[in-house]
Amino acid sequence: MNRIRSSVPVPAHGRDLVRYAAAYIHPAVERVWIEDEAWWVESAELLPQTLVDEGFELLCRRFGSVELPPLVPRFTLAPPAGLTAPAAEIDPARFQPSGPPGLFILRTPYSDLMRFFDWITLWRFARAFGARDELYPNVIPIEQLALTQHLRAFPEHLHFVSHLSEDLRVLESFAARARATTGPVQPEAGELAPVALMHNPSTCYHCYAARRGAQLPDNEAVTAVTRCHRYESANHSDPGRLMEFTLREIIFIGSADYVRETRETCMKMIEDWATAWSLYGELLPANDPFFTDDYEAKAVHQHRLAMKYEYRAVLPGTGRTLAVLSSNLHAATFGKAFDIRVGGMRANTGCLGFGLERLAIAVVMQHGLDPARWPEGLRRDYALWQAADALRPSGQP
């Protein structure tokens, strides 16, 4: 393993964003950190010093010049002094890595927790807004994703979906190469068809695309759950940075007043829920890591209008937190992009999203896997879910 120290000064602001984005300096980068106020990179091959320095210079210019006001928590639930993670609870045999970093297979009891968390988001949150359930594909047409501006704002996350060209010569050539080896076979130049589909990076995009050009009679709330994809390079080694993850959202479409009122209601519901479960953490304003030259304008706008909040759960014994949900306001961005109107006016949108795998990690690290040792509110909600769980044998606790 190769270690390289960069001569680029560490800025006073935006350090976490620079560290995150530095994973994309080169495919060989495996870890980025700060030590003695200097950038360090660990890589699978020896990288040219100029390549590393030029990468940090670009990223420090983009993210390091933005000084945002201090983050003031909307709500804090501090853990008790001395809280430590239950020993050996994150078991790799049951939260099992699968292939590249960021992909996992979840087995009981984590798979049970995923069903429970999805149920609780419906029972505690979605039903309060009368949300209608919809089912979406896990892929989205690239033309629809382009309207969300995701292609320009987060190019590093994109997963493209394609197939071999509808050409008998291409199919025969590929099959012949596959027969000649027991290993993987890569398509050659020109063999793939043009990309028409993308792995969906966020559940709510399908909701807006499905209402393209619609004239809605009234405000509405929708809920859906999908498997989402975001490629995050070496950052997949961080807890909770999954390449494929399960995102349950409650999506709000309507007037500006309606969307902001639902946001305020959601804030109070999050506080009540975290308190009932003793889910230690903070509800904080947040910024998306826009991977563009106009990051400063986007970040300042997002922060000034309080467009994004995250609940960051404490991960005991690690000194770190993990965002397990986010509440987002989009103003009329998607209403304009997809030409959605409500009551004759351009629609505003917002969403409340829960990362179910991240919730599983946070709950297990704070309270363990034994429901008998969980806080009363969490234990009570789990018992309600158990009573209706179709996979639980009759009489099993």
C-alpha positions as CSV (number, residue, x, y, z in Angstrom):
1,M,0.0,0.0,0.0
2,N,1.3,3.5,-0.9
3,R,1.0,6.6,1.2
4,I,1.3,10.1,-0.3
5,R,1.3,13.4,1.6
6,S,0.0,16.4,-0.3
7,S,1.6,19.8,0.0
8,V,-1.8,21.5,-0.5
9,P,-2.8,23.3,2.8
10,V,-5.8,22.0,4.6
11,P,-8.5,24.7,4.6
12,A,-10.3,25.9,7.6
13,H,-13.7,25.1,6.1
14,G,-15.1,22.3,4.0
15,R,-12.6,19.7,5.2
16,D,-15.1,16.8,5.3
17,L,-16.3,17.6,1.8
18,V,-12.7,17.7,0.5
19,R,-11.9,14.4,2.2
20,Y,-15.0,12.8,0.7
21,A,-14.4,14.1,-2.8
22,A,-10.7,13.2,-2.8
23,A,-11.7,9.6,-3.2
24,Y,-12.3,10.4,-6.8
25,I,-8.8,11.8,-7.6
26,H,-7.8,8.4,-9.0
27,P,-9.4,4.9,-9.1
28,A,-6.5,3.6,-7.0
29,V,-7.3,5.8,-4.0
30,E,-8.5,3.7,-1.0
31,R,-8.4,6.1,1.9
32,V,-8.1,9.8,2.6
33,W,-7.4,11.5,5.9
34,I,-5.9,14.5,7.7
35,E,-2.9,14.1,9.9
36,D,-0.8,16.9,11.5
37,E,-2.8,19.4,9.4
38,A,-1.8,17.7,6.2
39,W,-3.7,15.7,3.5
40,W,-2.8,12.0,3.2
41,V,-3.8,9.5,0.6
42,E,-3.5,5.7,0.7
43,S,-3.6,4.1,-2.7
44,A,-3.3,0.7,-4.3
45,E,-0.6,2.0,-6.7
46,L,2.0,4.8,-6.4
47,L,0.3,7.9,-7.7
48,P,2.2,10.9,-9.2
49,Q,2.6,13.7,-6.6
50,T,1.4,16.3,-9.1
51,L,-1.8,14.3,-9.7
52,V,-2.6,14.2,-6.0
53,D,-1.7,17.9,-5.4
54,E,-3.7,19.1,-8.4
55,G,-6.7,17.1,-7.2
56,F,-6.6,18.6,-3.7
57,E,-6.1,22.1,-5.1
58,L,-9.2,21.8,-7.2
59,L,-11.3,20.4,-4.3
60,C,-10.0,22.9,-1.8
61,R,-10.9,25.8,-4.1
62,R,-14.4,24.3,-4.6
63,F,-15.3,23.4,-1.0
64,G,-12.7,25.1,1.2
65,S,-13.7,28.7,0.4
66,V,-17.3,28.4,1.6
67,E,-17.8,29.4,5.2
68,L,-21.4,28.6,6.3
69,P,-22.9,29.7,9.6
70,P,-22.4,27.3,12.5
71,L,-24.9,24.4,12.5
72,V,-27.5,24.9,15.2
73,P,-29.3,21.7,16.1
74,R,-33.1,21.8,15.9
75,F,-33.2,19.0,18.5
76,T,-30.6,17.0,20.4
77,L,-31.0,13.8,22.3
78,A,-27.7,13.3,24.1
79,P,-26.6,9.7,24.9
80,P,-25.9,8.8,28.5
81,A,-22.3,9.2,29.7
82,G,-20.2,6.2,28.9
83,L,-22.6,4.7,26.3
84,T,-20.6,2.1,24.3
85,A,-21.6,-0.2,21.4
86,P,-22.7,-3.7,22.4
87,A,-19.8,-6.0,21.8
88,A,-19.7,-7.8,18.4
89,E,-23.2,-6.7,17.4
90,I,-22.4,-5.7,13.8
91,D,-21.8,-9.3,12.7
92,P,-20.4,-9.6,9.2
93,A,-22.0,-13.1,8.9
94,R,-25.4,-11.4,9.2
95,F,-24.6,-8.0,7.7
96,Q,-22.4,-9.6,5.1
97,P,-20.2,-7.8,2.5
98,S,-21.0,-8.9,-1.0
99,G,-18.5,-8.2,-3.7
100,P,-17.4,-4.6,-4.1
101,P,-17.3,-2.3,-1.0
102,G,-20.8,-0.9,-0.3
103,L,-22.8,-4.0,-1.2
104,F,-24.2,-6.2,1.6
105,I,-26.4,-9.2,2.1
106,L,-28.6,-8.9,5.3
107,R,-29.8,-11.9,7.2
108,T,-31.9,-12.3,10.3
109,P,-32.1,-10.3,12.5
110,Y,-31.0,-7.4,10.3
111,S,-33.5,-8.4,7.6
112,D,-36.2,-8.5,10.3
113,L,-35.2,-5.0,11.4
114,M,-35.5,-3.7,7.8
115,R,-39.1,-4.9,7.6
116,F,-39.8,-3.4,11.0
117,F,-38.3,-0.1,10.1
118,D,-40.2,0.1,6.9
119,W,-43.4,-0.7,8.7
120,I,-42.8,1.9,11.4
121,T,-42.2,4.7,8.9
122,L,-45.6,3.9,7.4
123,W,-47.3,3.6,10.8
124,R,-45.7,6.6,12.5
125,F,-45.2,9.0,9.6
126,A,-46.9,8.2,6.3
127,R,-50.4,7.5,7.6
128,A,-50.4,10.8,9.5
129,F,-50.4,12.6,6.2
130,G,-52.8,10.3,4.4
131,A,-50.0,9.3,2.0
132,R,-51.0,7.0,-0.9
133,D,-48.6,4.1,-1.5
134,E,-47.0,3.8,-5.0
135,L,-44.6,1.2,-6.4
136,Y,-41.6,2.4,-8.5
137,P,-38.9,0.7,-10.6
138,N,-35.4,0.7,-9.3
139,V,-34.2,2.1,-12.6
140,I,-35.2,5.4,-14.2
141,P,-34.9,6.7,-17.8
142,I,-31.9,8.9,-18.2
143,E,-34.1,11.6,-19.8
144,Q,-36.2,11.8,-16.6
145,L,-33.1,11.8,-14.3
146,A,-31.6,14.7,-16.4
147,L,-34.7,16.9,-15.6
148,T,-33.8,16.6,-11.8
149,Q,-30.3,18.1,-12.5
150,H,-28.8,15.0,-10.7
151,L,-26.5,14.4,-13.7
152,R,-24.8,17.7,-13.2
153,A,-25.0,17.9,-9.4
154,F,-23.9,14.4,-8.4
155,P,-22.1,12.8,-11.4
156,E,-19.9,10.8,-9.1
157,H,-22.9,8.8,-7.8
158,L,-24.2,7.7,-11.2
159,H,-24.7,4.0,-12.1
160,F,-25.5,3.5,-15.8
161,V,-27.6,0.6,-17.0
162,S,-27.0,-0.8,-20.5
163,H,-27.1,-4.0,-22.6
164,L,-25.3,-5.5,-25.5
165,S,-26.3,-4.0,-28.8
166,E,-29.1,-5.8,-30.7
167,D,-26.6,-7.1,-33.2
168,L,-26.1,-10.8,-33.9
169,R,-22.4,-10.3,-34.6
170,V,-21.9,-8.6,-31.2
171,L,-23.9,-11.2,-29.4
172,E,-22.0,-14.1,-31.0
173,S,-18.6,-12.4,-30.4
174,F,-19.4,-11.8,-26.7
175,A,-20.7,-15.3,-26.2
176,A,-17.6,-16.8,-27.8
177,R,-15.3,-14.9,-25.5
178,A,-17.4,-16.0,-22.5
179,R,-17.2,-19.6,-23.5
180,A,-13.4,-19.3,-23.7
181,T,-13.0,-18.4,-20.0
182,T,-14.5,-19.1,-16.6
183,G,-13.9,-15.5,-15.5
184,P,-15.7,-12.3,-16.3
185,V,-15.9,-10.9,-19.8
186,Q,-15.9,-7.1,-20.5
187,P,-17.8,-5.7,-23.5
188,E,-15.5,-4.3,-26.1
189,A,-15.7,-0.8,-27.6
190,G,-19.0,-0.3,-29.5
191,E,-20.7,-3.5,-28.2
192,L,-22.9,-1.7,-25.6
193,A,-26.1,0.0,-26.7
194,P,-26.6,3.7,-25.8
195,V,-27.6,4.2,-22.2
196,A,-31.3,4.7,-21.8
197,L,-31.7,3.8,-18.1
198,M,-30.0,4.7,-14.8
199,H,-30.1,3.0,-11.4
200,N,-32.3,5.4,-9.5
201,P,-30.3,7.4,-6.9
202,S,-33.4,8.6,-5.0
203,T,-36.9,7.2,-4.6
204,C,-38.8,10.5,-5.1
205,Y,-37.7,11.1,-8.6
206,H,-40.2,8.6,-10.0
207,C,-43.0,10.4,-8.2
208,Y,-42.3,13.7,-10.0
209,A,-41.7,12.0,-13.4
210,A,-45.0,10.1,-13.0
211,R,-46.8,13.5,-12.7
212,R,-45.1,15.2,-15.6
213,G,-47.4,17.8,-17.1
214,A,-50.1,17.0,-14.5
215,Q,-52.7,19.5,-13.2
216,L,-53.4,18.2,-9.7
217,P,-56.6,19.3,-8.0
218,D,-55.1,19.5,-4.5
219,N,-52.1,19.0,-2.3
220,E,-51.1,15.3,-2.0
221,A,-48.8,13.0,0.0
222,V,-47.3,9.9,-1.6
223,T,-45.1,7.2,-0.1
224,A,-42.8,4.7,-1.8
225,V,-39.8,2.5,-1.1
226,T,-37.1,1.5,-3.6
227,R,-33.6,0.2,-3.7
228,C,-31.4,3.2,-4.6
229,H,-27.8,3.2,-6.0
230,R,-25.1,5.8,-5.4
231,Y,-21.4,5.0,-6.2
232,E,-19.2,6.6,-3.6
233,S,-15.7,5.1,-4.4
234,A,-13.4,4.7,-1.4
235,N,-16.1,6.3,0.9
236,H,-17.9,3.0,0.9
237,S,-15.6,2.0,3.7
238,D,-17.3,4.5,6.0
239,P,-20.2,3.0,8.1
240,G,-23.5,3.3,6.3
241,R,-22.0,4.4,2.9
242,L,-23.8,1.7,0.9
243,M,-23.7,1.4,-2.8
244,E,-27.2,0.0,-2.9
245,F,-29.6,0.9,-0.1
246,T,-33.3,0.9,0.8
247,L,-35.0,4.3,0.9
248,R,-38.5,4.8,2.2
249,E,-39.8,8.3,1.4
250,I,-42.9,10.3,2.1
251,I,-43.2,12.8,-0.7
252,F,-45.3,16.1,-0.5
253,I,-46.6,17.9,-3.6
254,G,-48.6,21.1,-3.4
255,S,-48.5,24.7,-2.4
256,A,-45.5,26.3,-0.8
257,D,-47.5,26.7,2.4
258,Y,-48.6,23.0,2.4
259,V,-45.0,21.7,1.9
260,R,-43.6,24.0,4.6
261,E,-46.3,23.1,7.0
262,T,-45.7,19.3,6.5
263,R,-42.0,20.0,7.0
264,E,-42.8,21.5,10.4
265,T,-45.0,18.6,11.4
266,C,-42.3,16.2,10.3
267,M,-39.7,18.0,12.5
268,K,-41.9,17.5,15.6
269,M,-42.7,13.9,14.7
270,I,-39.0,13.1,14.3
271,E,-38.3,14.6,17.8
272,D,-41.1,12.5,19.3
273,W,-40.0,9.4,17.6
274,A,-36.3,9.7,18.5
275,T,-37.2,10.5,22.1
276,A,-39.6,7.5,22.3
277,W,-36.9,5.2,21.0
278,S,-34.0,6.8,22.8
279,L,-32.3,7.1,19.4
280,Y,-29.5,9.4,20.4
281,G,-28.4,12.0,18.0
282,E,-29.2,15.5,16.6
283,L,-31.6,17.0,14.0
284,L,-29.3,19.3,12.1
285,P,-29.3,21.6,9.0
286,A,-27.3,19.9,6.3
287,N,-25.9,20.5,2.8
288,D,-25.7,18.1,-0.1
289,P,-22.1,17.6,-1.4
290,F,-22.8,19.2,-4.8
291,F,-20.0,18.0,-7.1
292,T,-20.0,21.2,-9.3
293,D,-18.2,24.5,-9.7
294,D,-21.3,26.4,-8.4
295,Y,-21.1,24.5,-5.1
296,E,-20.9,27.8,-3.1
297,A,-24.0,29.3,-4.6
298,K,-26.0,26.0,-4.1
299,A,-24.7,25.5,-0.6
300,V,-25.4,29.0,0.6
301,H,-28.9,28.9,-0.9
302,Q,-29.7,25.5,0.6
303,H,-28.4,26.6,4.0
304,R,-30.1,30.0,4.0
305,L,-33.5,28.5,3.3
306,A,-33.1,25.5,5.6
307,M,-33.9,23.2,2.7
308,K,-32.3,20.1,4.2
309,Y,-32.2,18.6,7.7
310,E,-30.7,15.3,8.8
311,Y,-31.1,13.3,11.9
312,R,-27.5,12.2,12.7
313,A,-27.5,9.2,15.1
314,V,-24.6,8.6,17.4
315,L,-22.5,5.6,16.7
316,P,-21.1,4.7,20.2
317,G,-17.4,4.1,20.5
318,T,-16.6,5.5,17.1
319,G,-16.7,9.2,17.7
320,R,-18.9,9.4,14.6
321,T,-22.5,10.0,13.6
322,L,-24.7,8.6,10.8
323,A,-27.5,10.4,9.0
324,V,-30.5,8.0,9.2
325,L,-33.1,10.3,7.7
326,S,-33.4,13.6,5.9
327,S,-36.1,16.1,5.4
328,N,-35.8,18.1,2.2
329,L,-37.6,21.2,0.7
330,H,-37.2,21.7,-3.1
331,A,-39.3,24.8,-3.5
332,A,-40.7,24.7,-7.1
333,T,-37.6,23.1,-8.6
334,F,-39.2,19.8,-9.5
335,G,-42.6,21.4,-10.1
336,K,-41.0,23.5,-12.8
337,A,-38.7,20.7,-14.2
338,F,-41.7,18.3,-14.6
339,D,-44.4,21.0,-15.3
340,I,-46.5,20.0,-12.3
341,R,-49.2,22.3,-11.1
342,V,-51.5,22.2,-8.1
343,G,-54.7,24.3,-8.2
344,G,-53.4,26.1,-11.2
345,M,-50.1,27.1,-9.5
346,R,-46.6,25.7,-10.0
347,A,-46.2,22.8,-7.5
348,N,-43.7,22.9,-4.6
349,T,-42.3,19.6,-3.3
350,G,-40.6,18.2,-0.3
351,C,-39.8,14.8,1.1
352,L,-38.9,12.9,4.2
353,G,-36.6,9.9,3.5
354,F,-35.5,7.1,5.8
355,G,-32.3,5.0,5.1
356,L,-33.4,1.6,6.4
357,E,-30.0,0.0,6.5
358,R,-28.6,3.0,8.3
359,L,-31.4,2.8,10.8
360,A,-30.5,-0.8,11.4
361,I,-26.8,0.1,12.0
362,A,-27.6,3.0,14.4
363,V,-30.2,1.1,16.4
364,V,-28.0,-2.0,16.8
365,M,-24.9,0.0,17.7
366,Q,-26.8,2.0,20.3
367,H,-29.1,-0.7,21.8
368,G,-27.9,-4.1,20.6
369,L,-29.9,-7.0,19.0
370,D,-31.8,-8.2,22.0
371,P,-35.2,-6.6,22.1
372,A,-35.6,-7.3,25.8
373,R,-32.8,-4.8,26.4
374,W,-34.2,-2.1,24.2
375,P,-35.7,1.2,25.4
376,E,-39.4,0.9,26.2
377,G,-40.7,2.9,23.2
378,L,-38.6,0.9,20.7
379,R,-39.6,-2.4,22.4
380,R,-43.3,-1.5,22.3
381,D,-43.3,-0.5,18.6
382,Y,-41.3,-3.7,17.8
383,A,-43.9,-5.8,19.6
384,L,-46.7,-4.2,17.6
385,W,-44.9,-5.0,14.3
386,Q,-44.2,-8.6,15.5
387,A,-47.9,-9.2,16.0
388,A,-48.5,-8.6,12.3
389,D,-45.3,-10.0,10.8
390,A,-46.3,-12.7,8.3
391,L,-42.9,-14.4,8.5
392,R,-42.9,-14.9,12.3
393,P,-44.1,-18.4,13.4
394,S,-47.2,-18.3,15.6
395,G,-46.3,-17.9,19.2
396,Q,-42.7,-16.9,18.6
397,P,-41.7,-13.7,20.5
